[in-house]
Amino acid sequence: SKLVRLGALFPEDLGLPMDLVDWVVDTENKGPRMLRWLLALHFDFIFGLFLDRSYQSPTESVLYLHAIFDQFLPLTPSPVPSSGILQEVQGHLRARAAEEGILRDIETLPVSSEDDLFGRKVLDVASPLLHLALFNLIHPTNAIRTRSLELVARLVPINFGAKEDSAALREELLGFKSAIASRLAATNWVAAVRVAEIAAKTNVAWTRGMFQEAFTRFQDMNGHYRRWTVTFLLPWCDNIDLTDSHSHQDPDRRPMSLTFLRSVFSQFSADLGNVEARETPELIELWLRLARRSPQNHLLITSFMMRRAVSDKDAMPFCKTVLIHLYRENASLTVRPLVGTLSYAGVVSERRDEMDGELDTVKEPATAPGGTLLR
């Protein structure tokens, strides 16, 4: 309570001493929970650190995950004293009732400028926050899985503050609580996939950020979490339009260029020398799901796989596997880029694209504020 009344401890321009963070973590392991307040008072410049540490090993990440969840969810009540002494139990229950009363009073207060400021902060970190919650729906700790679902149920129905609340959607998400808390991995997995599907369908605006966050974290994950990451990203593929045209109907589904395909390939398909890693059903399904979004997506992915197979010997087996699956999905669309490439016009067009790409990589001379060239 004294820490809360004191307010921010360090100016943002000076940063936060890492030895202080380590000391707070050590203190938290011994009982008093202070990480939540440290994050609350220095959210702007310490959230990234807490986010990074939340992707460490499950045992090391728990404290940071709870600190992040505490910014948006009611605080987890401390357990009832196990001593059995009546006075201690009654004192604990009175303290808990008083805390719940304070929280109810806070929720009825009018929205303040501080609330608006925090709402804008939440929008800025919406994609990393949603990725973190979905990622931990299969966490080995039951409390983390449950609170991850509660975070999704709290922020997804309101699109992280961008729209009005939907009580029906929140109730639907919380309906998976018993399955998420299940000790059966298969039951937990199926429920987590369903939650990801609902989030992808109702929060389209965060699609690009979700993939960018996955690109950042993917190489540091173990095989189990890599498989899960690709799995919960599958429904988000339905929101991706790879064309450069802005003529489509849905303004939320912003088009993405071929740079997105290169990122998916380089990050998710990096270990192409490992047959088991490159031919996982989830990874192949990711490419097929992207292709099913539209005929234009299918054509672009086919062309991309053909060119990548020719230019990268290690990538050829994986590209051939994806092309075979694409052919089974839609033979005419898969053959069309191949016919164009083998024709004379196709060769000329492909060479022109390569030359344009080379020109794009040439840096323009830098200019000073006054307009003069900087030599």
C-alpha positions in Angstrom: 0.0 0.0 0.0 2.9 2.4 0.7 4.3 1.7 -2.7 1.0 2.6 -4.3 0.8 5.9 -2.4 4.4 6.7 -3.3 3.7 6.5 -7.0 6.3 6.2 -9.8 9.7 5.5 -8.4 11.9 6.5 -11.3 11.6 9.0 -14.2 11.0 7.3 -17.5 14.0 8.8 -19.2 16.4 7.2 -16.6 15.0 3.7 -16.9 14.5 1.1 -14.3 17.5 -0.5 -12.5 17.5 -4.2 -13.3 18.8 -5.1 -9.9 15.6 -3.5 -8.5 13.5 -5.8 -10.7 15.5 -8.8 -9.5 15.0 -7.8 -5.9 11.3 -7.4 -6.4 11.1 -10.8 -8.0 13.0 -12.3 -5.0 10.6 -10.5 -2.6 7.6 -11.8 -4.5 8.9 -15.4 -4.2 8.9 -14.9 -0.4 5.4 -13.6 -0.1 4.5 -9.9 -0.7 3.3 -9.3 -4.3 5.0 -6.1 -5.6 5.6 -6.8 -9.3 2.0 -5.9 -10.1 2.5 -2.4 -8.6 5.9 -1.9 -10.2 4.3 -2.6 -13.6 1.3 -0.4 -12.9 3.4 2.6 -11.9 5.9 2.2 -14.8 3.7 0.6 -17.5 5.0 2.6 -20.4 8.6 1.6 -20.3 8.6 -1.7 -18.3 5.8 -3.6 -20.1 8.2 -4.8 -22.8 10.5 -6.3 -20.2 7.7 -8.1 -18.4 6.4 -9.3 -21.8 9.8 -10.7 -22.7 10.2 -12.5 -19.4 6.7 -13.9 -19.7 8.0 -16.1 -22.6 10.7 -17.7 -20.5 10.4 -21.2 -19.1 7.0 -21.9 -17.5 8.3 -21.8 -13.9 10.1 -18.4 -14.4 7.3 -16.8 -16.3 4.5 -17.3 -13.8 5.3 -14.2 -11.7 5.5 -11.9 -14.7 2.3 -13.3 -16.2 0.4 -12.7 -13.0 1.7 -9.2 -12.8 0.4 -8.5 -16.4 -2.9 -10.2 -15.7 -3.4 -8.1 -12.5 -3.5 -4.9 -14.6 -6.7 -6.0 -16.2 -8.3 -8.7 -14.0 -9.4 -8.7 -10.4 -6.6 -9.6 -8.1 -6.4 -13.3 -7.2 -7.5 -13.6 -3.6 -5.1 -15.1 -1.1 -6.0 -18.5 0.2 -7.9 -19.0 3.4 -5.5 -19.6 6.4 -5.0 -23.4 6.8 -4.4 -23.1 10.6 -8.1 -23.6 11.3 -8.1 -20.8 14.0 -11.4 -19.1 13.9 -10.1 -15.6 14.4 -7.6 -15.9 11.6 -10.2 -17.2 9.2 -12.8 -14.6 10.1 -10.2 -11.8 9.8 -9.2 -13.1 6.3 -12.8 -13.2 5.1 -13.5 -9.7 6.4 -10.4 -8.4 4.6 -11.5 -10.1 1.4 -15.0 -8.7 1.6 -13.6 -5.2 2.2 -11.3 -5.5 -0.9 -14.2 -6.7 -3.1 -16.3 -3.8 -1.9 -13.6 -1.4 -2.8 -13.3 -2.9 -6.3 -17.1 -2.6 -6.8 -16.9 1.1 -5.8 -14.1 1.7 -8.2 -16.0 0.1 -11.1 -18.9 2.5 -10.5 -16.7 5.6 -10.7 -17.0 7.9 -13.8 -14.3 7.4 -16.4 -11.3 9.7 -15.6 -8.5 11.1 -17.8 -6.2 8.5 -16.3 -8.6 5.8 -17.5 -8.6 7.2 -21.0 -4.8 7.3 -21.0 -4.6 3.7 -19.9 -7.1 2.7 -22.5 -4.9 4.2 -25.2 -1.9 2.3 -23.7 -3.9 -0.9 -23.9 -4.7 -0.3 -27.6 -1.0 0.2 -28.3 -0.2 -3.2 -26.9 -3.3 -5.1 -27.9 -1.6 -7.5 -30.4 1.2 -8.5 -28.0 -1.3 -8.8 -25.1 -3.7 -11.0 -27.1 -0.8 -13.2 -28.4 0.4 -13.7 -24.9 -3.1 -14.7 -23.6 -3.7 -17.2 -26.5 -0.1 -18.5 -26.2 -0.7 -19.4 -22.5 -4.0 -21.1 -22.9 -2.0 -24.4 -22.8 0.3 -23.4 -20.0 1.1 -26.2 -17.6 -0.2 -24.2 -14.6 -3.9 -24.3 -14.2 -4.1 -20.7 -12.8 -2.3 -19.3 -15.7 -4.5 -21.1 -18.2 -7.6 -19.9 -16.4 -6.5 -16.3 -16.1 -5.4 -16.2 -19.8 -8.9 -17.2 -20.8 -10.3 -14.5 -18.4 -8.1 -11.9 -20.0 -9.3 -12.9 -23.5 -12.9 -12.8 -22.2 -12.4 -9.3 -20.7 -10.7 -7.6 -23.6 -11.8 -9.4 -26.8 -15.6 -8.6 -26.5 -14.7 -4.9 -26.4 -12.0 -5.2 -29.0 -9.5 -3.9 -26.4 -11.6 -0.8 -25.8 -12.3 0.0 -29.4 -16.0 -0.8 -29.3 -18.9 -1.4 -27.0 -19.0 -4.4 -24.7 -20.7 -7.7 -25.8 -22.0 -9.6 -22.8 -23.0 -12.5 -25.0 -19.5 -12.9 -26.4 -18.0 -12.7 -23.0 -20.3 -15.4 -21.7 -19.5 -17.6 -24.7 -15.8 -17.3 -24.0 -16.1 -17.9 -20.3 -18.1 -21.1 -21.2 -14.7 -22.7 -22.0 -13.4 -22.2 -18.5 -13.9 -25.7 -17.3 -12.3 -27.2 -20.5 -9.3 -24.8 -20.2 -8.8 -25.8 -16.6 -9.0 -29.5 -17.5 -6.1 -31.7 -16.7 -6.7 -33.6 -20.0 -4.3 -32.1 -22.5 -6.6 -33.0 -25.5 -9.6 -31.3 -23.9 -7.6 -28.2 -23.1 -6.2 -28.0 -26.6 -9.6 -28.2 -28.3 -11.1 -25.5 -26.1 -8.0 -23.3 -26.7 -8.3 -23.6 -30.4 -12.0 -22.6 -30.2 -11.2 -19.6 -28.2 -8.5 -18.5 -30.8 -11.1 -18.9 -33.5 -13.6 -16.6 -31.8 -10.8 -14.0 -31.1 -9.7 -14.1 -34.7 -13.2 -13.6 -36.0 -14.2 -10.7 -33.7 -10.8 -8.9 -33.5 -9.7 -8.7 -37.1 -7.9 -5.4 -36.6 -5.1 -7.1 -34.6 -4.2 -9.7 -37.3 -1.1 -8.1 -38.6 0.2 -7.4 -35.0 -0.5 -11.0 -34.0 1.7 -12.4 -36.8 4.5 -9.8 -36.1 4.5 -10.9 -32.4 4.7 -14.5 -33.5 7.6 -13.8 -35.8 9.4 -12.1 -32.9 8.9 -15.0 -30.5 8.9 -18.1 -32.7 12.6 -18.9 -32.9 13.0 -19.0 -29.0 10.1 -21.5 -28.6 10.4 -25.2 -28.1 8.7 -27.6 -30.5 5.5 -28.0 -28.5 4.9 -24.2 -28.3 5.9 -23.7 -32.0 3.2 -26.2 -32.9 0.7 -24.4 -30.7 1.6 -21.0 -32.1 1.0 -22.1 -35.7 -2.2 -23.8 -34.6 -3.8 -20.7 -32.9 -2.7 -18.5 -35.8 -4.6 -20.7 -38.3 -8.0 -18.8 -37.9 -6.2 -15.5 -38.2 -5.1 -16.5 -41.8 -8.7 -15.9 -42.8 -8.2 -12.2 -42.2 -5.2 -11.8 -44.5 -5.5 -10.5 -48.0 -2.1 -10.7 -49.8 -3.1 -8.6 -52.8 -2.0 -5.0 -53.2 -5.5 -3.9 -54.3 -7.6 -1.8 -51.9 -10.9 -2.6 -53.8 -12.1 -5.4 -51.4 -15.2 -4.8 -49.3 -13.9 -5.2 -45.7 -11.8 -2.2 -44.5 -10.5 -4.2 -41.5 -8.8 -6.8 -43.8 -5.9 -4.7 -44.9 -3.9 -6.1 -47.8 -0.4 -7.5 -47.2 2.5 -7.7 -49.7 4.8 -10.5 -50.6 7.1 -9.4 -47.7 4.5 -11.1 -45.4 5.0 -14.4 -47.3 8.8 -14.0 -46.9 8.4 -13.4 -43.2 6.2 -16.5 -42.7 8.6 -18.6 -44.7 11.8 -17.4 -43.0 10.4 -17.5 -39.5 8.0 -20.5 -39.5 9.8 -22.7 -42.0 13.4 -21.8 -41.0 14.4 -25.4 -40.0 14.0 -26.8 -43.5 16.8 -29.3 -43.1 14.7 -31.1 -40.5 12.1 -33.2 -42.3 9.9 -33.5 -39.2 10.0 -29.8 -38.6 9.2 -28.8 -42.2 6.4 -31.2 -42.8 4.3 -30.7 -39.7 0.5 -30.7 -40.6 0.0 -27.4 -38.8 2.7 -25.6 -40.9 1.3 -27.0 -44.2 -2.2 -26.1 -43.1 -1.1 -22.6 -42.4 -0.1 -22.1 -46.1 -3.3 -23.8 -47.3 -5.4 -21.6 -45.0 -3.8 -18.5 -46.4 -4.5 -19.7 -49.9 -8.1 -20.5 -49.2 -8.7 -16.8 -48.3 -9.1 -15.8 -52.0 -8.0 -16.9 -55.5 -5.5 -14.1 -55.5 -3.9 -15.4 -52.3 -3.7 -18.9 -53.9 -2.0 -17.5 -57.1 0.5 -15.5 -55.1 1.4 -18.3 -52.8 1.8 -20.7 -55.7 4.2 -18.3 -57.5 6.1 -17.7 -54.3 6.6 -21.4 -53.6 7.8 -22.0 -57.2 10.3 -19.2 -57.1 11.5 -20.2 -53.6 12.0 -23.9 -54.7 14.2 -22.8 -57.6 16.3 -20.3 -55.6 16.7 -22.4 -52.4 17.8 -26.0 -52.6 17.0 -26.7 -49.0 13.6 -25.3 -49.4 12.7 -27.3 -52.5 11.2 -30.4 -50.7 8.9 -28.3 -48.5 7.9 -26.1 -51.4 7.0 -29.1 -53.5 4.9 -30.5 -50.6 3.0 -27.3 -50.3 2.5 -27.1 -54.1 1.1 -30.6 -54.2 -1.4 -29.7 -51.5 -2.3 -26.5 -53.3 -2.9 -28.5 -56.5 -5.2 -30.9 -54.7 -7.1 -27.9 -53.4 -7.5 -26.1 -56.7 -5.7 -27.5 -59.7 -6.5 -24.7 -62.2 -5.3 -21.9 -59.9 -2.1 -23.8 -59.1 -1.3 -24.6 -62.8 -1.9 -21.1 -64.0 1.3 -19.5 -62.6 3.3 -22.4 -63.9 2.0 -22.0 -67.4 2.7 -18.3 -67.3 6.3 -18.8 -66.1 7.1 -21.4 -68.8 5.8 -19.1 -71.5 8.0 -16.4 -73.2 5.8 -13.6 -71.8 6.1 -15.2 -68.3 9.9 -15.3 -68.4 10.1 -11.6 -69.5 7.6 -10.6 -66.8 9.5 -12.5 -64.2 12.8 -10.9 -65.2 11.2 -7.5 -65.1 10.0 -8.2 -61.5 13.4 -9.2 -60.5 15.0 -6.0 -61.9 12.3 -3.9 -60.2 13.2 -5.7 -56.9 16.9 -4.9 -57.4 16.1 -1.3 -58.0 14.1 -1.1 -54.9 17.0 -2.2 -52.8 19.1 0.8 -54.0 19.0 3.4 -51.3 18.2 7.0 -52.3 20.6 9.8 -51.3 19.7 11.2 -47.9 18.6 14.9 -47.8 19.1 17.4 -45.1 16.1 19.3 -43.6 16.8 22.2 -46.0 16.7 19.9 -49.1 20.4 19.6 -49.8 22.0 16.2 -50.3 24.1 14.7 -47.5 27.3 13.4 -49.1 
